[in-house]
Amino acid sequence: MSETEIPESDRLGEFPHPRMATHLTGQAEAEKALFDAFMSGRMQHAWLMTGPKGIGKATLAYRMARFALHYGTPEKARAAGATDLSVPEDSSVFHQVAAGSHPNLITVRRPWDDKAKKLKTVIPVDEVRRIGHFFGLTASERGAWRVVVIDSADEMNANAANALLKALEEPPPNGLFLVLSHQPGRLLPTIRSRCRTLRMTPLGEDDIATLMAEAEAAVEEPTGRKKKAAPPSEDERRQIAQLAEGSAGRALMLAGGGGLALYKDVSGLLSGLPRLDVGAVHALADKAGRKGGDDQYETMIDLVTLWLQKLIRAGAGLDTGPDIVAGEGAAMTRLAAGGSLDRWVEVWEKIVHSTARGEALNTDRKLVILNAFSMLEAAASERAGA
């Protein structure tokens, strides 16, 4: 596999990488916080950018990186009339960042495992140690910024987290850390304390619909090929935006991989709990767990846990939105009734844990999926007193 063919852990399918994005949607407040800090001349050396996965954290991080690398100082940005973090799209910095080739920018993410022929499940310590080498090789001439994007800190193993902490404790001149986290509560408290937290919020459904249309167009433009499937209808876009729950990343994943149809299959099966159509479950597991179907497998697990999250919200009396599959809301309410929600929360945690462990141990994905459905069936049977 050539270097250009190696999958990027922070890129979603065939959609453009966040470093290629020309603008940011729905995060004006977060962008203003970074812009104001830079323009004040008192830019913090480390930012912890938090919020659900797929809401634009990486897009904003690369936008900030381009701005700092292009202008360098508040004075130059002010002289150019900058009012936000955009830079000219024809600038060398824009093109270098988009290509991943700017010498003063490094991205720390899950690397490719050439032996296993797949992406590693964690960010190992060696990846974080590259930061020290990066700062050692890139000279801070004339106040030039050196930028580190970590996407995401949640995926670091323990040794990598400690290595990052050391780097944050000894920041070099004009070093800028942009640390992305979907679940900051799981990070070392000392990492959080050394960063300024920038909380980003889920996107609105209109923003998600706009981003879906733009991403679909961007996929088609470079190749000129027709898409393998027709784009979602307006009704399907609405349903996808609802399932996305504020995450453009999830919306693109659902739109690009038949995720809406998969959700309807999953919901149809789970709505019948405590009884399961065993044949249908095996057929679904065969489809999503087949070799080479990484995107479909990840979508499948995401949708199963999403359905369970909606069940828990229904049991807590919270709004779960309109049904996407007829009767699913009533099924969720029925399954949540008659006892504490702790059992369902426990099942959710076990599914998340077993999925991560399965990837780490290279377990047959079909077995991971079947195990998730088995846990759900067992909990529903207990609830029904069966």
Short mmCIF file of the C-alpha atoms (twelve columns), coordinates in Angstrom:
data_MODEL
# 
_entry.id   MODEL 
# 
loop_
_atom_site.group_PDB 
_atom_site.id 
_atom_site.type_symbol 
_atom_site.label_atom_id 
_atom_site.label_alt_id 
_atom_site.label_comp_id 
_atom_site.label_asym_id 
_atom_site.label_seq_id 
_atom_site.Cartn_x 
_atom_site.Cartn_y 
_atom_site.Cartn_z 
_atom_site.pdbx_PDB_model_num 
ATOM 1   C CA . MET A 1   0.000   0.000   0.000   1 
ATOM 2   C CA . SER A 2   1.465   3.357   -1.037  1 
ATOM 3   C CA . GLU A 3   1.701   6.294   1.358   1 
ATOM 4   C CA . THR A 4   -1.130  8.106   -0.433  1 
ATOM 5   C CA . GLU A 5   -3.398  5.073   -0.022  1 
ATOM 6   C CA . ILE A 6   -2.906  4.722   3.736   1 
ATOM 7   C CA . PRO A 7   -6.177  5.579   5.531   1 
ATOM 8   C CA . GLU A 8   -6.153  8.585   7.851   1 
ATOM 9   C CA . SER A 9   -7.691  7.926   11.248  1 
ATOM 10  C CA . ASP A 10  -9.048  11.479  11.430  1 
ATOM 11  C CA . ARG A 11  -10.709 11.420  8.020   1 
ATOM 12  C CA . LEU A 12  -14.258 10.203  7.337   1 
ATOM 13  C CA . GLY A 13  -14.427 7.912   4.325   1 
ATOM 14  C CA . GLU A 14  -14.083 9.712   0.995   1 
ATOM 15  C CA . PHE A 15  -15.139 13.060  2.410   1 
ATOM 16  C CA . PRO A 16  -12.542 15.877  2.479   1 
ATOM 17  C CA . HIS A 17  -10.203 15.988  5.465   1 
ATOM 18  C CA . PRO A 18  -10.937 18.814  7.971   1 
ATOM 19  C CA . ARG A 19  -7.611  20.466  7.088   1 
ATOM 20  C CA . MET A 20  -9.012  21.053  3.579   1 
ATOM 21  C CA . ALA A 21  -12.145 22.883  4.752   1 
ATOM 22  C CA . THR A 22  -12.451 26.441  3.469   1 
ATOM 23  C CA . HIS A 23  -14.906 27.611  6.102   1 
ATOM 24  C CA . LEU A 24  -16.443 26.672  9.440   1 
ATOM 25  C CA . THR A 25  -20.170 26.244  10.046  1 
ATOM 26  C CA . GLY A 26  -22.039 26.683  13.314  1 
ATOM 27  C CA . GLN A 27  -19.081 27.457  15.612  1 
ATOM 28  C CA . ALA A 28  -18.778 31.236  15.364  1 
ATOM 29  C CA . GLU A 29  -18.504 31.699  19.127  1 
ATOM 30  C CA . ALA A 30  -15.637 29.221  19.468  1 
ATOM 31  C CA . GLU A 31  -13.846 30.764  16.486  1 
ATOM 32  C CA . LYS A 32  -14.203 34.240  18.005  1 
ATOM 33  C CA . ALA A 33  -12.642 33.027  21.271  1 
ATOM 34  C CA . LEU A 34  -9.527  31.851  19.428  1 
ATOM 35  C CA . PHE A 35  -9.392  34.921  17.201  1 
ATOM 36  C CA . ASP A 36  -9.713  37.333  20.137  1 
ATOM 37  C CA . ALA A 37  -7.017  35.502  22.109  1 
ATOM 38  C CA . PHE A 38  -4.589  35.652  19.183  1 
ATOM 39  C CA . MET A 39  -5.324  39.285  18.403  1 
ATOM 40  C CA . SER A 40  -4.816  40.257  22.048  1 
ATOM 41  C CA . GLY A 41  -1.173  39.176  21.802  1 
ATOM 42  C CA . ARG A 42  -1.652  36.851  24.770  1 
ATOM 43  C CA . MET A 43  -2.375  33.564  23.015  1 
ATOM 44  C CA . GLN A 44  -2.432  30.609  25.397  1 
ATOM 45  C CA . HIS A 45  0.068   27.905  24.398  1 
ATOM 46  C CA . ALA A 46  -2.440  25.032  24.765  1 
ATOM 47  C CA . TRP A 47  -6.155  24.758  24.024  1 
ATOM 48  C CA . LEU A 48  -8.397  21.822  24.884  1 
ATOM 49  C CA . MET A 49  -11.164 21.838  22.282  1 
ATOM 50  C CA . THR A 50  -14.080 19.791  23.613  1 
ATOM 51  C CA . GLY A 51  -17.500 18.666  22.489  1 
ATOM 52  C CA . PRO A 52  -19.186 15.698  20.804  1 
ATOM 53  C CA . LYS A 53  -17.444 14.004  17.918  1 
ATOM 54  C CA . GLY A 54  -18.072 15.484  14.483  1 
ATOM 55  C CA . ILE A 55  -19.074 19.043  15.382  1 
ATOM 56  C CA . GLY A 56  -16.115 20.836  13.780  1 
ATOM 57  C CA . LYS A 57  -13.320 20.671  16.357  1 
ATOM 58  C CA . ALA A 58  -10.724 19.512  13.834  1 
ATOM 59  C CA . THR A 59  -11.925 21.986  11.210  1 
ATOM 60  C CA . LEU A 60  -11.505 24.828  13.713  1 
ATOM 61  C CA . ALA A 61  -8.101  23.525  14.852  1 
ATOM 62  C CA . TYR A 62  -6.707  23.563  11.304  1 
ATOM 63  C CA . ARG A 63  -8.344  26.935  10.704  1 
ATOM 64  C CA . MET A 64  -6.520  28.315  13.750  1 
ATOM 65  C CA . ALA A 65  -3.264  26.657  12.634  1 
ATOM 66  C CA . ARG A 66  -3.479  28.246  9.170   1 
ATOM 67  C CA . PHE A 67  -4.215  31.659  10.651  1 
ATOM 68  C CA . ALA A 68  -1.245  31.562  13.049  1 
ATOM 69  C CA . LEU A 69  1.116   30.212  10.378  1 
ATOM 70  C CA . HIS A 70  -0.045  32.685  7.726   1 
ATOM 71  C CA . TYR A 71  -0.081  35.912  9.758   1 
ATOM 72  C CA . GLY A 72  2.295   35.121  12.604  1 
ATOM 73  C CA . THR A 73  1.472   38.223  14.654  1 
ATOM 74  C CA . PRO A 74  -1.630  40.227  15.584  1 
ATOM 75  C CA . GLU A 75  -0.110  43.259  13.873  1 
ATOM 76  C CA . LYS A 76  0.134   41.513  10.505  1 
ATOM 77  C CA . ALA A 77  -3.377  40.110  10.830  1 
ATOM 78  C CA . ARG A 78  -4.717  43.534  11.762  1 
ATOM 79  C CA . ALA A 79  -2.911  45.196  8.857   1 
ATOM 80  C CA . ALA A 80  -4.518  42.672  6.502   1 
ATOM 81  C CA . GLY A 81  -7.965  43.505  7.882   1 
ATOM 82  C CA . ALA A 82  -8.565  40.065  9.389   1 
ATOM 83  C CA . THR A 83  -11.914 39.728  11.173  1 
ATOM 84  C CA . ASP A 84  -11.965 35.957  11.622  1 
ATOM 85  C CA . LEU A 85  -9.614  32.985  11.255  1 
ATOM 86  C CA . SER A 86  -9.856  32.704  7.475   1 
ATOM 87  C CA . VAL A 87  -6.771  33.070  5.267   1 
ATOM 88  C CA . PRO A 88  -6.571  33.517  1.486   1 
ATOM 89  C CA . GLU A 89  -7.306  30.200  -0.215  1 
ATOM 90  C CA . ASP A 90  -4.590  30.881  -2.786  1 
ATOM 91  C CA . SER A 91  -1.918  31.339  -0.108  1 
ATOM 92  C CA . SER A 92  0.961   28.887  0.210   1 
ATOM 93  C CA . VAL A 93  0.054   28.212  3.854   1 
ATOM 94  C CA . PHE A 94  -3.495  27.211  2.912   1 
ATOM 95  C CA . HIS A 95  -2.255  24.744  0.305   1 
ATOM 96  C CA . GLN A 96  0.513   23.336  2.496   1 
ATOM 97  C CA . VAL A 97  -1.865  22.733  5.421   1 
ATOM 98  C CA . ALA A 98  -4.462  21.170  3.108   1 
ATOM 99  C CA . ALA A 99  -1.790  18.823  1.736   1 
ATOM 100 C CA . GLY A 100 -0.470  17.997  5.207   1 
ATOM 101 C CA . SER A 101 2.973   19.240  4.222   1 
ATOM 102 C CA . HIS A 102 3.523   22.452  6.204   1 
ATOM 103 C CA . PRO A 103 6.853   22.127  8.045   1 
ATOM 104 C CA . ASN A 104 5.595   23.994  11.111  1 
ATOM 105 C CA . LEU A 105 2.496   21.847  11.638  1 
ATOM 106 C CA . ILE A 106 2.343   18.323  13.023  1 
ATOM 107 C CA . THR A 107 -0.723  16.139  13.600  1 
ATOM 108 C CA . VAL A 108 -0.725  13.444  16.273  1 
ATOM 109 C CA . ARG A 109 -3.314  10.738  15.608  1 
ATOM 110 C CA . ARG A 110 -3.734  6.978   15.460  1 
ATOM 111 C CA . PRO A 111 -1.093  5.652   13.033  1 
ATOM 112 C CA . TRP A 112 -1.253  2.921   10.442  1 
ATOM 113 C CA . ASP A 113 -0.088  -0.506  11.607  1 
ATOM 114 C CA . ASP A 114 1.733   -1.874  8.582   1 
ATOM 115 C CA . LYS A 115 2.032   -5.346  10.100  1 
ATOM 116 C CA . ALA A 116 -1.674  -5.691  10.902  1 
ATOM 117 C CA . LYS A 117 -2.674  -3.711  7.791   1 
ATOM 118 C CA . LYS A 118 -5.057  -1.487  9.696   1 
ATOM 119 C CA . LEU A 119 -5.114  1.629   11.839  1 
ATOM 120 C CA . LYS A 120 -3.988  1.188   15.413  1 
ATOM 121 C CA . THR A 121 -6.731  1.381   18.025  1 
ATOM 122 C CA . VAL A 122 -4.819  3.874   20.190  1 
ATOM 123 C CA . ILE A 123 -2.260  6.647   19.864  1 
ATOM 124 C CA . PRO A 124 0.964   5.072   21.164  1 
ATOM 125 C CA . VAL A 125 3.660   6.945   23.053  1 
ATOM 126 C CA . ASP A 126 5.996   7.059   20.047  1 
ATOM 127 C CA . GLU A 127 3.511   9.244   18.186  1 
ATOM 128 C CA . VAL A 128 3.451   11.802  21.013  1 
ATOM 129 C CA . ARG A 129 7.241   11.716  21.301  1 
ATOM 130 C CA . ARG A 130 7.376   13.003  17.729  1 
ATOM 131 C CA . ILE A 131 6.364   16.370  19.207  1 
ATOM 132 C CA . GLY A 132 9.753   16.801  20.884  1 
ATOM 133 C CA . HIS A 133 11.541  15.880  17.659  1 
ATOM 134 C CA . PHE A 134 9.286   18.312  15.753  1 
ATOM 135 C CA . PHE A 135 10.133  21.224  18.043  1 
ATOM 136 C CA . GLY A 136 13.795  20.315  17.869  1 
ATOM 137 C CA . LEU A 137 13.888  20.441  14.073  1 
ATOM 138 C CA . THR A 138 11.633  23.443  13.408  1 
ATOM 139 C CA . ALA A 139 13.352  26.695  14.255  1 
ATOM 140 C CA . SER A 140 11.259  29.474  15.757  1 
ATOM 141 C CA . GLU A 141 12.718  32.091  13.432  1 
ATOM 142 C CA . ARG A 142 11.312  35.603  13.658  1 
ATOM 143 C CA . GLY A 143 8.602   34.409  16.022  1 
ATOM 144 C CA . ALA A 144 7.199   31.753  13.647  1 
ATOM 145 C CA . TRP A 145 4.587   29.521  15.220  1 
ATOM 146 C CA . ARG A 146 4.963   25.754  15.543  1 
ATOM 147 C CA . VAL A 147 1.557   24.079  15.802  1 
ATOM 148 C CA . VAL A 148 0.606   20.641  17.162  1 
ATOM 149 C CA . VAL A 149 -2.876  19.234  16.490  1 
ATOM 150 C CA . ILE A 150 -3.828  16.171  18.557  1 
ATOM 151 C CA . ASP A 151 -6.878  14.354  17.170  1 
ATOM 152 C CA . SER A 152 -7.977  13.054  19.505  1 
ATOM 153 C CA . ALA A 153 -6.504  13.004  22.993  1 
ATOM 154 C CA . ASP A 154 -9.134  10.439  24.030  1 
ATOM 155 C CA . GLU A 155 -7.316  7.834   21.931  1 
ATOM 156 C CA . MET A 156 -3.940  8.139   23.656  1 
ATOM 157 C CA . ASN A 157 -2.767  5.228   25.776  1 
ATOM 158 C CA . ALA A 158 -1.472  5.901   29.293  1 
ATOM 159 C CA . ASN A 159 2.163   6.338   28.268  1 
ATOM 160 C CA . ALA A 160 1.192   8.690   25.449  1 
ATOM 161 C CA . ALA A 161 -0.894  10.777  27.849  1 
ATOM 162 C CA . ASN A 162 2.055   11.129  30.203  1 
ATOM 163 C CA . ALA A 163 4.318   12.106  27.305  1 
ATOM 164 C CA . LEU A 164 1.830   14.803  26.266  1 
ATOM 165 C CA . LEU A 165 1.705   16.101  29.822  1 
ATOM 166 C CA . LYS A 166 5.478   16.498  29.814  1 
ATOM 167 C CA . ALA A 167 5.333   18.396  26.506  1 
ATOM 168 C CA . LEU A 168 2.648   20.712  27.867  1 
ATOM 169 C CA . GLU A 169 4.691   21.377  30.994  1 
ATOM 170 C CA . GLU A 170 7.672   22.549  28.922  1 
ATOM 171 C CA . PRO A 171 6.165   24.504  26.017  1 
ATOM 172 C CA . PRO A 172 8.685   25.979  23.565  1 
ATOM 173 C CA . PRO A 173 8.504   29.606  22.418  1 
ATOM 174 C CA . ASN A 174 5.664   30.104  19.954  1 
ATOM 175 C CA . GLY A 175 4.505   26.530  20.363  1 
ATOM 176 C CA . LEU A 176 0.739   26.089  20.025  1 
ATOM 177 C CA . PHE A 177 -1.055  22.898  21.104  1 
ATOM 178 C CA . LEU A 178 -4.585  22.322  19.808  1 
ATOM 179 C CA . VAL A 179 -5.816  19.273  21.723  1 
ATOM 180 C CA . LEU A 180 -9.119  17.760  20.598  1 
ATOM 181 C CA . SER A 181 -11.243 15.706  22.986  1 
ATOM 182 C CA . HIS A 182 -14.722 14.218  22.707  1 
ATOM 183 C CA . GLN A 183 -14.721 13.094  26.361  1 
ATOM 184 C CA . PRO A 184 -12.449 15.447  28.320  1 
ATOM 185 C CA . GLY A 185 -13.523 13.978  31.651  1 
ATOM 186 C CA . ARG A 186 -11.468 10.893  30.819  1 
ATOM 187 C CA . LEU A 187 -8.238  12.834  30.319  1 
ATOM 188 C CA . LEU A 188 -5.648  13.287  33.023  1 
ATOM 189 C CA . PRO A 189 -6.711  16.215  35.242  1 
ATOM 190 C CA . THR A 190 -3.175  17.591  34.879  1 
ATOM 191 C CA . ILE A 191 -3.569  17.713  31.081  1 
ATOM 192 C CA . ARG A 192 -6.854  19.589  31.432  1 
ATOM 193 C CA . SER A 193 -5.347  22.028  33.921  1 
ATOM 194 C CA . ARG A 194 -2.537  22.979  31.520  1 
ATOM 195 C CA . CYS A 195 -4.904  23.889  28.712  1 
ATOM 196 C CA . ARG A 196 -7.481  26.579  28.203  1 
ATOM 197 C CA . THR A 197 -10.761 24.770  27.596  1 
ATOM 198 C CA . LEU A 198 -12.793 25.749  24.565  1 
ATOM 199 C CA . ARG A 199 -16.220 24.110  24.743  1 
ATOM 200 C CA . MET A 200 -17.898 23.622  21.394  1 
ATOM 201 C CA . THR A 201 -21.595 22.866  21.016  1 
ATOM 202 C CA . PRO A 202 -23.590 20.455  18.828  1 
ATOM 203 C CA . LEU A 203 -24.728 21.838  15.481  1 
ATOM 204 C CA . GLY A 204 -28.285 22.693  14.515  1 
ATOM 205 C CA . GLU A 205 -30.140 20.550  11.984  1 
ATOM 206 C CA . ASP A 206 -30.004 23.313  9.357   1 
ATOM 207 C CA . ASP A 207 -26.216 23.535  9.722   1 
ATOM 208 C CA . ILE A 208 -25.929 19.772  9.380   1 
ATOM 209 C CA . ALA A 209 -28.064 19.769  6.223   1 
ATOM 210 C CA . THR A 210 -25.828 22.492  4.731   1 
ATOM 211 C CA . LEU A 211 -22.639 20.600  5.586   1 
ATOM 212 C CA . MET A 212 -24.021 17.367  4.136   1 
ATOM 213 C CA . ALA A 213 -24.756 19.056  0.810   1 
ATOM 214 C CA . GLU A 214 -21.325 20.724  0.706   1 
ATOM 215 C CA . ALA A 215 -19.492 17.500  1.579   1 
ATOM 216 C CA . GLU A 216 -21.350 15.500  -1.077  1 
ATOM 217 C CA . ALA A 217 -20.449 18.106  -3.704  1 
ATOM 218 C CA . ALA A 218 -16.805 18.095  -2.595  1 
ATOM 219 C CA . VAL A 219 -16.586 14.316  -2.983  1 
ATOM 220 C CA . GLU A 220 -17.976 14.428  -6.515  1 
ATOM 221 C CA . GLU A 221 -16.003 17.415  -7.837  1 
ATOM 222 C CA . PRO A 222 -12.430 16.043  -7.812  1 
ATOM 223 C CA . THR A 223 -13.242 12.756  -9.537  1 
ATOM 224 C CA . GLY A 224 -16.065 13.710  -11.868 1 
ATOM 225 C CA . ARG A 225 -17.496 10.251  -11.306 1 
ATOM 226 C CA . LYS A 226 -21.113 9.633   -10.536 1 
ATOM 227 C CA . LYS A 227 -21.905 8.583   -7.017  1 
ATOM 228 C CA . LYS A 228 -22.624 4.936   -6.437  1 
ATOM 229 C CA . ALA A 229 -25.955 5.793   -4.840  1 
ATOM 230 C CA . ALA A 230 -28.435 8.601   -5.221  1 
ATOM 231 C CA . PRO A 231 -28.106 11.410  -2.667  1 
ATOM 232 C CA . PRO A 232 -30.569 11.319  0.253   1 
ATOM 233 C CA . SER A 233 -34.028 12.745  -0.320  1 
ATOM 234 C CA . GLU A 234 -35.186 15.754  1.705   1 
ATOM 235 C CA . ASP A 235 -37.075 13.465  4.086   1 
ATOM 236 C CA . GLU A 236 -34.018 11.229  4.463   1 
ATOM 237 C CA . ARG A 237 -31.835 14.282  5.126   1 
ATOM 238 C CA . ARG A 238 -34.207 15.325  7.900   1 
ATOM 239 C CA . GLN A 239 -34.058 11.863  9.453   1 
ATOM 240 C CA . ILE A 240 -30.262 11.726  9.160   1 
ATOM 241 C CA . ALA A 241 -29.957 15.181  10.780  1 
ATOM 242 C CA . GLN A 242 -32.187 13.957  13.605  1 
ATOM 243 C CA . LEU A 243 -30.064 10.847  14.155  1 
ATOM 244 C CA . ALA A 244 -26.877 12.933  13.982  1 
ATOM 245 C CA . GLU A 245 -27.807 14.758  17.200  1 
ATOM 246 C CA . GLY A 246 -25.710 17.784  16.343  1 
ATOM 247 C CA . SER A 247 -22.762 15.900  14.820  1 
ATOM 248 C CA . ALA A 248 -21.980 16.615  11.177  1 
ATOM 249 C CA . GLY A 249 -19.469 13.767  11.296  1 
ATOM 250 C CA . ARG A 250 -22.172 11.278  12.220  1 
ATOM 251 C CA . ALA A 251 -24.496 12.726  9.573   1 
ATOM 252 C CA . LEU A 252 -21.860 12.253  6.857   1 
ATOM 253 C CA . MET A 253 -21.166 8.732   8.084   1 
ATOM 254 C CA . LEU A 254 -24.867 7.871   7.901   1 
ATOM 255 C CA . ALA A 255 -25.372 9.528   4.534   1 
ATOM 256 C CA . GLY A 256 -22.303 7.978   2.950   1 
ATOM 257 C CA . GLY A 257 -22.653 4.384   4.062   1 
ATOM 258 C CA . GLY A 258 -26.323 3.491   3.944   1 
ATOM 259 C CA . GLY A 259 -26.549 4.335   7.623   1 
ATOM 260 C CA . LEU A 260 -30.194 5.358   7.603   1 
ATOM 261 C CA . ALA A 261 -31.293 1.993   6.200   1 
ATOM 262 C CA . LEU A 262 -29.021 0.273   8.707   1 
ATOM 263 C CA . TYR A 263 -30.580 2.242   11.560  1 
ATOM 264 C CA . LYS A 264 -34.054 1.174   10.455  1 
ATOM 265 C CA . ASP A 265 -32.911 -2.466  10.493  1 
ATOM 266 C CA . VAL A 266 -31.375 -2.072  13.951  1 
ATOM 267 C CA . SER A 267 -34.397 -0.243  15.359  1 
ATOM 268 C CA . GLY A 268 -36.779 -2.789  13.888  1 
ATOM 269 C CA . LEU A 269 -34.917 -5.602  15.632  1 
ATOM 270 C CA . LEU A 270 -34.464 -3.865  18.989  1 
ATOM 271 C CA . SER A 271 -38.074 -2.680  19.112  1 
ATOM 272 C CA . GLY A 272 -39.071 -6.335  19.347  1 
ATOM 273 C CA . LEU A 273 -37.099 -6.976  22.542  1 
ATOM 274 C CA . PRO A 274 -37.104 -9.102  24.646  1 
ATOM 275 C CA . ARG A 275 -37.661 -11.285 21.592  1 
ATOM 276 C CA . LEU A 276 -35.123 -11.128 18.794  1 
ATOM 277 C CA . ASP A 277 -35.307 -12.455 15.256  1 
ATOM 278 C CA . VAL A 278 -32.127 -14.530 15.482  1 
ATOM 279 C CA . GLY A 279 -31.876 -15.057 11.736  1 
ATOM 280 C CA . ALA A 280 -32.190 -11.343 11.040  1 
ATOM 281 C CA . VAL A 281 -29.582 -10.529 13.698  1 
ATOM 282 C CA . HIS A 282 -27.105 -12.977 12.145  1 
ATOM 283 C CA . ALA A 283 -27.773 -11.578 8.661   1 
ATOM 284 C CA . LEU A 284 -27.149 -8.058  9.923   1 
ATOM 285 C CA . ALA A 285 -23.981 -9.142  11.738  1 
ATOM 286 C CA . ASP A 286 -22.726 -10.875 8.582   1 
ATOM 287 C CA . LYS A 287 -23.303 -7.705  6.571   1 
ATOM 288 C CA . ALA A 288 -21.712 -5.254  9.020   1 
ATOM 289 C CA . GLY A 289 -18.945 -7.537  10.282  1 
ATOM 290 C CA . ARG A 290 -17.489 -8.660  6.973   1 
ATOM 291 C CA . LYS A 291 -13.806 -8.111  6.265   1 
ATOM 292 C CA . GLY A 292 -13.049 -4.732  4.727   1 
ATOM 293 C CA . GLY A 293 -16.309 -3.206  5.931   1 
ATOM 294 C CA . ASP A 294 -14.784 -0.907  8.554   1 
ATOM 295 C CA . ASP A 295 -17.169 1.996   7.953   1 
ATOM 296 C CA . GLN A 296 -20.283 -0.190  8.071   1 
ATOM 297 C CA . TYR A 297 -19.110 -1.932  11.243  1 
ATOM 298 C CA . GLU A 298 -18.374 1.346   13.024  1 
ATOM 299 C CA . THR A 299 -21.726 2.728   11.878  1 
ATOM 300 C CA . MET A 300 -23.494 -0.379  13.134  1 
ATOM 301 C CA . ILE A 301 -21.975 -0.171  16.618  1 
ATOM 302 C CA . ASP A 302 -22.646 3.576   16.752  1 
ATOM 303 C CA . LEU A 303 -26.311 3.042   15.865  1 
ATOM 304 C CA . VAL A 304 -26.833 0.246   18.402  1 
ATOM 305 C CA . THR A 305 -25.407 2.421   21.185  1 
ATOM 306 C CA . LEU A 306 -27.393 5.418   19.912  1 
ATOM 307 C CA . TRP A 307 -30.639 3.427   20.103  1 
ATOM 308 C CA . LEU A 308 -29.750 2.400   23.639  1 
ATOM 309 C CA . GLN A 309 -28.984 6.009   24.583  1 
ATOM 310 C CA . LYS A 310 -32.397 7.034   23.265  1 
ATOM 311 C CA . LEU A 311 -33.994 4.264   25.355  1 
ATOM 312 C CA . ILE A 312 -32.265 5.591   28.477  1 
ATOM 313 C CA . ARG A 313 -33.413 9.135   27.680  1 
ATOM 314 C CA . ALA A 314 -36.969 7.887   27.191  1 
ATOM 315 C CA . GLY A 315 -36.824 6.217   30.600  1 
ATOM 316 C CA . ALA A 316 -35.633 9.473   32.147  1 
ATOM 317 C CA . GLY A 317 -38.594 11.316  30.656  1 
ATOM 318 C CA . LEU A 318 -36.479 13.221  28.132  1 
ATOM 319 C CA . ASP A 319 -37.430 13.957  24.545  1 
ATOM 320 C CA . THR A 320 -36.138 11.417  22.016  1 
ATOM 321 C CA . GLY A 321 -37.544 13.197  18.971  1 
ATOM 322 C CA . PRO A 322 -40.047 11.853  16.453  1 
ATOM 323 C CA . ASP A 323 -39.949 8.200   15.480  1 
ATOM 324 C CA . ILE A 324 -37.771 7.319   12.518  1 
ATOM 325 C CA . VAL A 325 -39.143 3.786   12.619  1 
ATOM 326 C CA . ALA A 326 -42.817 3.601   13.502  1 
ATOM 327 C CA . GLY A 327 -43.340 2.514   17.097  1 
ATOM 328 C CA . GLU A 328 -39.696 2.767   18.205  1 
ATOM 329 C CA . GLY A 329 -40.423 5.474   20.774  1 
ATOM 330 C CA . ALA A 330 -43.162 3.362   22.373  1 
ATOM 331 C CA . ALA A 331 -40.790 0.360   22.405  1 
ATOM 332 C CA . MET A 332 -38.099 2.398   24.125  1 
ATOM 333 C CA . THR A 333 -40.558 3.615   26.750  1 
ATOM 334 C CA . ARG A 334 -41.809 0.054   27.323  1 
ATOM 335 C CA . LEU A 335 -38.306 -1.359  27.739  1 
ATOM 336 C CA . ALA A 336 -37.258 1.457   30.082  1 
ATOM 337 C CA . ALA A 337 -40.301 1.104   32.352  1 
ATOM 338 C CA . GLY A 338 -40.584 -0.922  35.517  1 
ATOM 339 C CA . GLY A 339 -37.250 -0.369  37.192  1 
ATOM 340 C CA . SER A 340 -33.983 1.510   37.453  1 
ATOM 341 C CA . LEU A 341 -32.193 2.612   34.305  1 
ATOM 342 C CA . ASP A 342 -28.882 1.510   35.807  1 
ATOM 343 C CA . ARG A 343 -29.081 -1.872  34.085  1 
ATOM 344 C CA . TRP A 344 -29.402 -0.250  30.670  1 
ATOM 345 C CA . VAL A 345 -26.532 2.121   31.438  1 
ATOM 346 C CA . GLU A 346 -24.451 -0.910  32.431  1 
ATOM 347 C CA . VAL A 347 -25.272 -2.630  29.128  1 
ATOM 348 C CA . TRP A 348 -24.301 0.502   27.198  1 
ATOM 349 C CA . GLU A 349 -20.953 0.630   28.996  1 
ATOM 350 C CA . LYS A 350 -20.333 -3.080  28.377  1 
ATOM 351 C CA . ILE A 351 -21.054 -2.761  24.655  1 
ATOM 352 C CA . VAL A 352 -18.686 0.201   24.348  1 
ATOM 353 C CA . HIS A 353 -15.990 -1.648  26.318  1 
ATOM 354 C CA . SER A 354 -16.386 -4.962  24.467  1 
ATOM 355 C CA . THR A 355 -16.227 -3.168  21.104  1 
ATOM 356 C CA . ALA A 356 -12.976 -1.408  22.028  1 
ATOM 357 C CA . ARG A 357 -11.525 -4.632  23.434  1 
ATOM 358 C CA . GLY A 358 -12.589 -6.527  20.327  1 
ATOM 359 C CA . GLU A 359 -10.691 -4.112  18.100  1 
ATOM 360 C CA . ALA A 360 -7.613  -4.249  20.317  1 
ATOM 361 C CA . LEU A 361 -7.604  -8.059  20.231  1 
ATOM 362 C CA . ASN A 362 -8.691  -8.321  16.581  1 
ATOM 363 C CA . THR A 363 -11.807 -10.299 17.554  1 
ATOM 364 C CA . ASP A 364 -14.191 -11.444 14.814  1 
ATOM 365 C CA . ARG A 365 -16.465 -8.442  14.339  1 
ATOM 366 C CA . LYS A 366 -19.512 -10.579 13.745  1 
ATOM 367 C CA . LEU A 367 -19.049 -12.050 17.223  1 
ATOM 368 C CA . VAL A 368 -18.768 -8.546  18.715  1 
ATOM 369 C CA . ILE A 369 -22.074 -7.555  17.094  1 
ATOM 370 C CA . LEU A 370 -23.823 -10.767 18.169  1 
ATOM 371 C CA . ASN A 371 -22.539 -10.276 21.714  1 
ATOM 372 C CA . ALA A 372 -23.995 -6.740  21.798  1 
ATOM 373 C CA . PHE A 373 -27.428 -7.987  20.738  1 
ATOM 374 C CA . SER A 374 -27.169 -10.851 23.243  1 
ATOM 375 C CA . MET A 375 -26.516 -8.402  26.092  1 
ATOM 376 C CA . LEU A 376 -29.487 -6.301  25.044  1 
ATOM 377 C CA . GLU A 377 -31.724 -9.372  24.834  1 
ATOM 378 C CA . ALA A 378 -30.637 -10.549 28.288  1 
ATOM 379 C CA . ALA A 379 -31.329 -7.161  29.880  1 
ATOM 380 C CA . ALA A 380 -34.744 -6.912  28.222  1 
ATOM 381 C CA . SER A 381 -35.644 -10.430 29.368  1 
ATOM 382 C CA . GLU A 382 -34.682 -9.554  32.948  1 
ATOM 383 C CA . ARG A 383 -36.863 -6.456  32.690  1 
ATOM 384 C CA . ALA A 384 -39.813 -8.469  31.463  1 
ATOM 385 C CA . GLY A 385 -39.300 -11.071 34.155  1 
ATOM 386 C CA . ALA A 386 -38.797 -13.751 31.565  1 
# 
